[in-house]
Amino acid sequence: MVRIDAVAICATDLEIIHSGSPARIQGGLPFNKNFTPGHEYMGTVAALGPDVDEFEIGQRVTVEIHAGCGQCKRCRQGMYTSCLNYGRPEKGHRANGFTTDGGFAEYAVNHINTLVQVPDAMSDAEATLVVTAGTSMYGLTELGGLVAGESVVVTGPGPIGLLGVAVAKALGANPVILTGTRERRLTIGKELGADRVINVTEEDPVEIVRRLTGGIGADYVLECAGTEATVNQAIHMTNRGGRICLAAFPHEAVMTDIAHLVRNNIYVFGIRGEGRSATHRAMELMALKRFDATKIHTHTFSLADLPTALRYARERVEDAIKVVVTNRSANAIASAAE
């Protein structure tokens, strides 16, 4: 059992709250089922199940979203975010805030496989960002093992895109190029390691990427915007034999230039979440200060102000990027007990 000390708000939380998708509880949408969303949280171990000796009470941990069933083909491959028993808790599957109760609460029960120890020097707010960094890491992992010196383009300077820039640069990608429309976010992308940023309202991203890569296009594209325009930009800025990772959920069906993919032997991967223990690897990079994930943390609220926090995230009030909610009441109770 984890006492939740802080939880970051993800755009997917907002989708779940307002439309149900992509959460599935008891085979359907999560409305009217006493369901608690929230999946990017960290906290303190408060109690242990029988025979658990991997963690100790009082340890600070951050929590991965998914715990696969552990027995299906995908789980055995480390692809527990693609568990073939997804949404079936009776088979052992859990996905915090998606199929089982999440982190907008004071306590949550988690499988030990989902816990990552938080270094003493890391703040609660930064620890909530490890899952976002892990998702970016997973995208690059699935693209086949980034080799230092290869080129990476990230489309969309949202949380995953911005930390995608940071992770790619930390792994040795060169150049790392970020595309988007919001100047403030593009500036943060530069601070996180982007060698070049492209405001797509002012420049043609495909033309610029090809020019920066000697005319051949990028080795990898991490697509984090999820629009028809950016998906097709990704297709046309990738070099022959290159790879595209789709890391965003488009809200509508997307028409794509499939012929260009086929003619140029371009590989396309979709990811969900942070599989193959990518969160652990992201934590190591963050603990080593290879990048400063807190640059995307823009606002903090208490759990009592969760409705306001959700509004800031949903409406991007003051250009909110990552909004973090702290559970001060739980912290106060714990302090009094000590």
Phi, psi and omega in degrees: 000133181248126168282118186281120181262330180201148179216133177267149179266130179252152177301330179293327174303318182294321176299315182296316182296320188264336183225352181089315180289142005262023178280147176222110180248127181052037176084358182219188179294155190278005182292143174061031179233025179053040186267135178254114178280188180101121186224359181249074187233161175223167179181205185236133179298123184253334180201155183237144175283171179304135174070009177278115178234007180282339180225163180236151175299134181099347177289140174274135183220152165251157193239124171291154181288309195260138166232107182289174180293336178084356184237341182281171182302315183292317179299321180293340176271359184087006181262056185290344173287347176247029181310132180288350174252029182306130178082011180242085182299333178294342176262002177103355181283141173218143171217102185305126178079358177243309180238344176227164186303142184252212198258002175278065186201182179267330180220154175211148177262133185225146173291144182299334180294343183265357186262139176232127182293139180261128178298150181301326185281352183268133180287161177301314183299317179295323181296332177291344184269356183295323179295320177298314177297323179295324177295317176298317178299317180299320178301315180290326176299313183291340178284359169110014177091088180301130177258133180307135180098349177278155185269141179228134171247136174245124178256122178100106182271050169278188181303312181293320179295316180296317178285338172297319174301312183298315181293316180300317180293320179296332179272359174100011179296146179198123354279162171251124186240135180240132177245150179177190182238343185261116185300319181299318180289324176296325177295319176298322177301320176299317181296333180270000172123359180297129178283333180209135173246148182232118172275111189290350175278348183242336183224155176277111185296324180296315180297316182293317180298316180295322179295321182286345182245028176069023176090353186262340183099172186278152176290319182224144171231125176259105187268110187240014181258322174076030176247161179300320181296314184287328177297316180288327173299317179300317180300318187272351176258002179267140182281170179300130182079003180283182187226142179238132174250123176267109186248004181244157177263103174298143181276344179224164177300142185246129174273125184234160179274076182299323181301321180295321177300314184293313182299330186252011173054043181269134182262139181236131181236139170252142177234153171227114174077216200228052186292180178054037178057028181298330179297323178297318180291321178296320178300319180297317179296319180292320179296328178276002179062035176289338171202162184253094182295338183293350177297339179265355178276114187249332186217149178227135177225161174276162179301326179297337180258024183306317179303321178292318179300317179296323178295317179301317181291318184291315185266001182053044178300133181055034181052046179301136176252289176246119177259127182248135179251128180256144182262074187292329180294319178295321179296319180295320178297317181296318181295320179295323180293329181284000000 
